[in-house]
Every structure is written in C-alpha cells, then in structure tokens.
C-alpha cells in the first residue's frame, strides 16, 4: 500500500472554496456569452421553445421518456392545480445482455424506433381509434427550431446507435409509428429531461427557474427572460455537461481519451453517474496496477454507505473485484478517495447552479426559490446532498438560504405530458 500515492490522488480531486467560486464565475461567463447571438461559449444554450406551465394544464397525453438505458412510455392525465394521474406505464431496458442492444455502435435507428413504437402500442393497449398527442423527453443535445423539430447534435452517455445523429428524432419516431400502422399517435413536442424536470416542478410547486438532472448523465436548464435582448422568454437547455473551463487531472484525461467521444462533455465526465465509478477504476489501477477493474457509481454508493469500523462492505466489494489481498487500511484509503470523487462531483454541480443565479440576479438579490433536481446520484448516492448544500454555502454565503434543492422524482414523463399540453413559444 502506497499511502502517499493515495493522498496525492485525493489532492488531485479536491476543490477548495476559491476553486468553486472560480468555476461559478467561469460558468456565468459562458452563460452570458451563450445568450448573445454570436458569443463564444462551451455551453450549447439550446432553445427549447417552451415557457413555464401555469399549473392549470389538463387532459390526457402520452409521454415518452427516452434518455437512459431504461425507456418509459406513460399515459398521463393532467388534472390542473399541479395534480396528475398515471393511467398506464410501460418500461423496458434498451439493452438486455445476450438478447438485444439498441444503443451500441452496431445498433440501427430503425430497430431502436420500432422498439419504441411497439412500447407505445402497448401503452395505448393497441387502441388505434382514439387520438393521442405525445410529448417526448429526449435527453440528448438537440438543436430545435420549434417545439417539434429537435435534431440530435451528438450522442452522449456512451450511446452510439447509427443513423440518429443529425436527424430530427420525432421524424424517426413518426416513421416507425407509420411502419407499425399506429396512425392515431401524434408526436407534437420534444424537450430535454432537464426541461421536463423544470416544467414538472413548476407545475407542482411553482417558484422554480432551474431544472437539473444528476444521474447517469448531467445537465441543467433554466428559464431565460432575455432581459434587454428582445427575444421571447423561454427555457434554455444549457447542455452544461459540455462546459469545458475546468482543470482536469490525469484520471479525467485518461477517461476522456478512452470514451466514445473524446474532448466532448468534459464537465459531465467529471460529475455524472456514468463516469464516477470509472474514475475510481483508473485511480485504483494507477495505485495497484490491477488493470481496469469495472467500478460503477453504485459501487461508489456502496463504499460511501459503509460506516462500519472495519469497512466490511468496502473490503468485500474490493475483494470480489480485485485479485489481491485487501486490508482494512486499503479500504480506508479507497473510501477516502471515493468520497473525494463524489464530493468533487457535487461541488462542481452546485458551482454551476450558483453561476446561473449570478447570471439571473446580477444585483445580488437572489429571491427565495427551488432548484428542481432529478436523478439517481442526487437521490441515492450518500454524501451528495450534504456536499451540494455545503458547496452552495461556500459560494453564496448567507444567500445560500434562498436556494432550496428539491427532488423532482419522475419529472421526465410529467414534463413531456405538460410540453404536449402547453402552448409553445414562437421565435
Ligand atoms: C445529455 C443531456 C441530458 C443529460 C441528463 C447528457 O448526457 O447531453 O441532454 O440532459 O445527459 O440526462
């Protein structure tokens, strides 16, 4: 065991308060450039052509939630007053090892969208008479010219299906519905999952301007009024995972080079659930020369949740994965390292939220509000919420009390239904 090596890795993942303030300031700078027409920014700042709901929206809508390895089609009844009911839900994985894989580099768009069309048919119980409007939460960077027309710019989260990048996703969906003779389902709106979270939370709670996903992937959107710029107010999907003004260490660098899309999604690769376990794998290989053993963010959660004296669970996890004798001392260092990887993630994420606040309230007059967040890392990974809260205090001081992080569970489907129900923003 080389304690110095571990301590050095921990130092490489540590961000102090000044680092956080610098990240928040650099992020704000990229927002402000990004809202200008020709400003240089690493944030994509994609227009979503939708505002915030009134809370009074009503009616039955189909919602398609396509953003991770699990696909969901949900029939939702909006009841107004921030209330809704789930009438029917169908959920299926996009990968079943040994059976099918719709997201690998060999997979084809047609097969993927045929699979989705079949799920839609199941959700409507093969009723081909009743008319359904469908809202689609598509959680990948897409450039839009209106609420319907979203063209995938680039796959993220290691998705690689052929024939989708550069295409209008709802056209691919429409063609599949046609092939399956499902002519009564009409896709009308596409939104990002961050936008869905913001809409869902605005519908239920009100007083929210920022929606964020902290899960396999990471991204944030906010309601932009374009004050003084003369454009219509609407939600902007920042694609904050692409933010690139962050110092990276040797492990971030290795991970990036080995990923599906090197040099893309720099921030996301430092913070999201898809990558945190992988960062730990690179670190342990560097310390112990064990090759790349696959750790996941669930492993990180297991490590962080073990507060026993002998770290029994951490030792067991390491022993199961690594062909070497693991001591309690080793486990203590691995836990400290995992804590730092998770804490760096949480701190970077909230630095971006604070950057948005500085942009929205340049006169230091942040009003009380919610920031809506959905995702397994936020919801389930130990230490994350505490580190987020602490990070906000380090950046905003007493103003931190103005921001309440709230879990918006299942917002992707509700948001899609709302998008189908709402009047779009033109512009
Ligand atoms: C995508 C975003 C998405 C986020 C969370 C990222 O990889 O680029 O569009 O919002 O994951 O799902």
Boltz pocket constraint, residues with backbone or C-beta under 6 A from the ligand:
constraints:
  - pocket:
      binder: B
      contacts: [[A, 67], [A, 138], [A, 139], [A, 140], [A, 141], [A, 154], [A, 156], [A, 157], [A, 192], [A, 193], [A, 194], [A, 213], [A, 216], [A, 217], [A, 218], [A, 219], [A, 220], [A, 239], [A, 241], [A, 268]]
      max_distance: 6.0
